[in-house]
Amino acid sequence: MNDTPDETSNTSKNDSYAAGLPMGIAVGIAIGTALGIALDNLAIGLGLGLAIGAGLGAAFMGWGASKKKDG
């Protein structure tokens, strides 16, 4: 028998956990770009979007960590 652990099942869980922050930042930048265009001030919109995205990414990572503990 092979005593090495099956890493394929853990890889997808770790990848989805690690993708939380970049995914949140991408969504935030998209929201910020829309806000910046609507407010006619792209710099402020991108700054707000980056802040919103970092918050969303942290929330996604926290959600992924709690989901990882449960199962």
Secondary structure, 3 states (H helix, E strand, C coil): CCCCCCCHHHHHHHHHHHCHHHHHHHHHHHHHHHHHHHHCCHHHHHHHHHHHHHHHHHHHHHHHHHHHHHC
